[in-house]
Amino acid sequence: MKDIITAISTAWGESGIAIVRLSGGGSRDLVNSIFRGGEGLSLSPPRFMKHGFILDNEGDPVDEVLAVWFRRPGSYTGEEAAEIHCHGGTVAARKCLELCLAGGARMARPGEFTRRAFMNGRIDLAEAESVLGVIRSRSDQALRAAVKCLRGHFSARVKSVNDDMADLSAFAEAGLDHPDEDIPELTPDDYLHRLYEVAQRIRDLLSSARSGRFLREGIRVAISGRPNVGKSSLMNAFLEEARSIVTSMPGTTRDLIEEVVTHKGVPLRLIDTAGIRDPGDLAEEEGVRRAMEAIRDADIRVWVIDGSEPITDDDRRIAMSLRGSCCIVALNKSDLPVALEIDDVKDLLPGHEIRVTSAATGHGLEELKDLIVLSVSGSTSVDEDFNTTERQVEELRKALELAEGAMDAVSSGAGLDASLEMLSRSRKCLSRILGTSADEELLERIFSGFCIGK
């Protein structure tokens, strides 16, 4: 990677400053060729801000700036890098960028600075992905969890498990390959015991990663029910603003309305859906179809029932469709005379949690939000979790499945060879998290989700 990449690393628009970033061998000399201030950057020590001006091709000042360079490996990317801190605004930053491009740099691709940091060994792949977690954090808890990953806490636990699996594999294979040599015997019971400990550690890590993923991506909550039960009112009460249209006319909500509210550090992605019933026209039919799709794709469903009315046939049909799913029942409109008891709802949808709520007064809403987080993440607190990605969670799930398969292979008599093969595949899953066995397609998929300049 000898070429120099450049991009504006701050957001476009009016601001106090904008930063043009460069990385690659020769970055300092490139900036120095368009910078005038004192002795320039050529004699300036690294990490030392220099005040001066950026000049265009005619030698006219473009902007008053601060410039700095970084010696490898002490930069964000691990290679020689430089930055121009110019005034915020579209024109000044764009002109500085254009001069860098004219000087021989090329435009950076999305996430290419962070990708170079990974390729140069400054961070591993899990740490690289956590950069996006820091940028997209929506709460203090999400930020803390992302920073834990950025500092390598998640990677350290993954690497520790991977190393123990490697040691176990090497010990077992040595006994197989050299049975006549003086190698301590690893009995099947000892092997199974150590395998069980490894699997349990993956299981614990997966639990933290699964619940911590919701800090990053949020919990998708589909608010469903028949028309006029108070779905939109409940949505507005969650948000503490009139986001959804509320009228006494059934079928007001025709499309999906999605908003995010944070509860105890966890983003709840609330989706207000159209009332589910036999549609009266094509628009309502499409609204019901989209509602059913959102309900199917949600992490959890909040089924809203009007507690001031008897159960209807529409309620019964909805209950049948929700059986076996992750669902909470909100017995709404508790501020009105009660026409429905909790036991009636239990018979309708057995085995699911029920909360009595009132969108009008706010009664039961905090308890309902607590239950949403608890039902999906397994805890109302996520302080000990990691801000992980769906990819990392899936790799951990596969690693656990293969580790458990390695135990079954020994217990069922399939043999140590079969067990070690599964153990090797489990280790590859963990290696893909750290990036030690990442291919080009995986890297492209990960870093293409970054913004240009990061």
SULCOR-V462488 format. One record per pair of residues at least 6 apart in sequence whose C-alpha atoms are under 6 Angstrom apart, sorted by the first residue. I is the first residue (numbers start at 1). GAP is how many residues later the second one is. D is the distance in Angstrom with one decimal. If there is no record, write none. Layout:
i:I gap:GAP d:D
i:I gap:GAP d:D
This chain:
i:3 gap:21 d:5.9
i:4 gap:19 d:5.4
i:4 gap:20 d:4.4
i:4 gap:101 d:4.8
i:5 gap:17 d:5.5
i:5 gap:18 d:5.4
i:5 gap:100 d:5.4
i:5 gap:101 d:5.0
i:5 gap:102 d:5.6
i:5 gap:103 d:5.0
i:6 gap:15 d:5.5
i:6 gap:16 d:4.4
i:6 gap:101 d:5.2
i:6 gap:102 d:5.3
i:7 gap:13 d:5.7
i:7 gap:14 d:5.6
i:7 gap:101 d:5.8
i:7 gap:446 d:5.0
i:8 gap:11 d:5.8
i:8 gap:12 d:4.4
i:8 gap:445 d:5.6
i:9 gap:10 d:5.7
i:9 gap:444 d:4.2
i:10 gap:8 d:5.6
i:10 gap:9 d:5.8
i:13 gap:76 d:5.1
i:13 gap:77 d:5.7
i:14 gap:74 d:5.4
i:14 gap:75 d:4.2
i:15 gap:73 d:4.4
i:16 gap:72 d:5.0
i:17 gap:69 d:5.6
i:17 gap:70 d:4.4
i:17 gap:71 d:4.0
i:18 gap:67 d:5.8
i:18 gap:68 d:5.4
i:18 gap:69 d:5.7
i:18 gap:70 d:4.6
i:19 gap:65 d:5.6
i:19 gap:66 d:4.6
i:20 gap:63 d:5.6
i:20 gap:64 d:5.1
i:21 gap:62 d:4.6
i:22 gap:59 d:5.5
i:22 gap:60 d:5.2
i:23 gap:57 d:6.0
i:23 gap:58 d:4.2
i:24 gap:55 d:5.9
i:24 gap:56 d:5.4
i:24 gap:57 d:6.0
i:25 gap:55 d:5.4
i:27 gap:54 d:5.5
i:27 gap:55 d:5.8
i:28 gap:41 d:5.8
i:28 gap:54 d:5.8
i:32 gap:9 d:5.5
i:34 gap:20 d:5.5
i:34 gap:21 d:5.4
i:35 gap:18 d:5.7
i:35 gap:19 d:4.7
i:36 gap:16 d:5.4
i:36 gap:17 d:5.3
i:37 gap:14 d:5.9
i:37 gap:15 d:4.0
i:46 gap:23 d:5.3
i:46 gap:24 d:5.0
i:47 gap:21 d:6.0
i:47 gap:22 d:5.9
i:47 gap:23 d:5.6
i:48 gap:20 d:5.8
i:49 gap:18 d:5.6
i:49 gap:19 d:4.8
i:50 gap:16 d:5.4
i:50 gap:17 d:5.2
i:51 gap:15 d:4.6
i:52 gap:12 d:5.9
i:52 gap:13 d:5.6
i:53 gap:10 d:5.7
i:53 gap:11 d:4.5
i:53 gap:12 d:5.5
i:54 gap:7 d:5.7
i:54 gap:8 d:5.5
i:54 gap:9 d:5.6
i:55 gap:6 d:4.4
i:55 gap:7 d:5.4
i:65 gap:20 d:5.5
i:65 gap:21 d:4.6
i:66 gap:19 d:5.0
i:67 gap:16 d:5.8
i:67 gap:17 d:4.7
i:68 gap:14 d:5.7
i:68 gap:15 d:5.5
i:69 gap:12 d:5.7
i:69 gap:13 d:4.0
i:70 gap:10 d:5.7
i:70 gap:11 d:5.1
i:70 gap:12 d:6.0
i:71 gap:9 d:4.9
i:72 gap:6 d:5.5
i:72 gap:7 d:4.3
i:72 gap:8 d:4.7
i:73 gap:6 d:5.3
i:77 gap:36 d:5.9
i:77 gap:39 d:5.4
i:77 gap:40 d:3.9
i:78 gap:39 d:5.6
i:78 gap:42 d:5.9
i:78 gap:44 d:5.9
i:109 gap:343 d:5.9
i:110 gap:338 d:5.4
i:110 gap:340 d:5.3
i:110 gap:341 d:5.0
i:110 gap:342 d:4.1
i:111 gap:336 d:4.9
i:111 gap:339 d:4.6
i:111 gap:340 d:5.9
i:111 gap:341 d:5.9
i:111 gap:343 d:5.0
i:113 gap:341 d:5.5
i:118 gap:6 d:5.6
i:124 gap:310 d:5.6
i:125 gap:309 d:5.0
i:125 gap:310 d:4.8
i:126 gap:307 d:5.9
i:126 gap:308 d:5.4
i:127 gap:22 d:5.9
i:127 gap:23 d:4.7
i:130 gap:16 d:5.6
i:130 gap:19 d:5.8
i:130 gap:20 d:5.4
i:133 gap:13 d:5.4
i:134 gap:9 d:5.6
i:134 gap:12 d:5.3
i:137 gap:6 d:5.3
i:139 gap:126 d:5.3
i:141 gap:124 d:5.1
i:142 gap:73 d:5.0
i:145 gap:241 d:4.9
i:145 gap:242 d:5.0
i:146 gap:241 d:4.8
i:162 gap:265 d:5.9
i:199 gap:204 d:5.8
i:202 gap:198 d:6.0
i:206 gap:190 d:5.9
i:208 gap:177 d:4.7
i:209 gap:177 d:5.5
i:209 gap:179 d:5.7
i:211 gap:166 d:4.4
i:212 gap:173 d:4.7
i:212 gap:174 d:4.8
i:212 gap:175 d:4.9
i:213 gap:174 d:5.4
i:213 gap:175 d:4.9
i:213 gap:176 d:5.9
i:215 gap:51 d:5.3
i:216 gap:171 d:5.7
i:218 gap:49 d:4.5
i:218 gap:50 d:5.4
i:218 gap:51 d:5.9
i:219 gap:49 d:4.9
i:219 gap:50 d:5.6
i:220 gap:49 d:4.8
i:220 gap:78 d:5.0
i:220 gap:79 d:5.1
i:221 gap:48 d:5.8
i:221 gap:49 d:4.9
i:221 gap:50 d:6.0
i:221 gap:77 d:5.8
i:221 gap:79 d:5.2
i:221 gap:80 d:5.7
i:222 gap:49 d:4.9
i:222 gap:73 d:5.5
i:222 gap:76 d:5.8
i:222 gap:79 d:4.8
i:223 gap:48 d:5.9
i:223 gap:49 d:5.2
i:223 gap:79 d:4.9
i:224 gap:49 d:5.9
i:224 gap:79 d:5.0
i:225 gap:50 d:5.7
i:225 gap:51 d:5.9
i:225 gap:78 d:5.5
i:225 gap:79 d:5.2
i:226 gap:49 d:4.4
i:226 gap:50 d:4.6
i:227 gap:23 d:5.2
i:227 gap:24 d:5.7
i:227 gap:48 d:4.1
i:228 gap:22 d:5.4
i:229 gap:76 d:5.7
i:229 gap:77 d:4.7
i:232 gap:12 d:5.4
i:233 gap:126 d:5.7
i:234 gap:125 d:4.9
i:236 gap:6 d:5.2
i:236 gap:7 d:5.8
i:237 gap:122 d:5.7
i:251 gap:24 d:6.0
i:253 gap:21 d:4.9
i:254 gap:20 d:5.2
i:254 gap:30 d:5.8
i:254 gap:33 d:4.7
i:255 gap:32 d:5.3
i:256 gap:16 d:5.8
i:256 gap:17 d:5.1
i:257 gap:14 d:5.5
i:257 gap:15 d:5.1
i:258 gap:12 d:5.5
i:258 gap:13 d:4.4
i:259 gap:10 d:5.8
i:259 gap:11 d:5.4
i:260 gap:8 d:5.5
i:260 gap:9 d:4.5
i:260 gap:10 d:5.9
i:261 gap:6 d:5.7
i:261 gap:7 d:5.3
i:262 gap:6 d:5.8
i:273 gap:18 d:5.0
i:274 gap:13 d:5.5
i:274 gap:14 d:5.7
i:274 gap:17 d:5.7
i:276 gap:12 d:5.8
i:279 gap:6 d:5.0
i:300 gap:26 d:5.2
i:300 gap:27 d:5.6
i:301 gap:26 d:4.6
i:302 gap:25 d:5.8
i:302 gap:26 d:4.9
i:302 gap:27 d:5.8
i:303 gap:26 d:4.8
i:303 gap:27 d:6.0
i:304 gap:26 d:4.8
i:305 gap:26 d:5.1
i:305 gap:27 d:5.8
i:306 gap:26 d:5.2
i:307 gap:24 d:5.5
i:307 gap:25 d:5.5
i:307 gap:26 d:5.8
i:307 gap:31 d:5.9
i:307 gap:32 d:5.9
i:307 gap:33 d:5.1
i:308 gap:29 d:5.8
i:308 gap:30 d:4.8
i:308 gap:31 d:4.7
i:309 gap:30 d:5.2
i:310 gap:29 d:5.8
i:310 gap:30 d:5.9
i:319 gap:30 d:5.9
i:328 gap:25 d:5.3
i:328 gap:26 d:6.0
i:329 gap:25 d:4.6
i:330 gap:24 d:6.0
i:330 gap:25 d:5.1
i:330 gap:26 d:5.9
i:331 gap:25 d:4.7
i:331 gap:26 d:5.8
i:332 gap:25 d:4.7
i:332 gap:26 d:5.2
i:333 gap:25 d:4.7
i:334 gap:23 d:5.9
i:334 gap:24 d:5.1
i:357 gap:6 d:5.2
i:357 gap:7 d:4.6
i:373 gap:7 d:5.7
i:374 gap:6 d:5.0
i:392 gap:41 d:5.9
i:395 gap:34 d:5.3
i:399 gap:27 d:4.3
i:399 gap:30 d:5.6
i:402 gap:20 d:5.5
i:402 gap:24 d:5.4
i:403 gap:20 d:5.8
i:406 gap:13 d:4.2
i:406 gap:16 d:5.4
i:409 gap:10 d:5.3
i:431 gap:6 d:5.7
i:432 gap:6 d:5.4
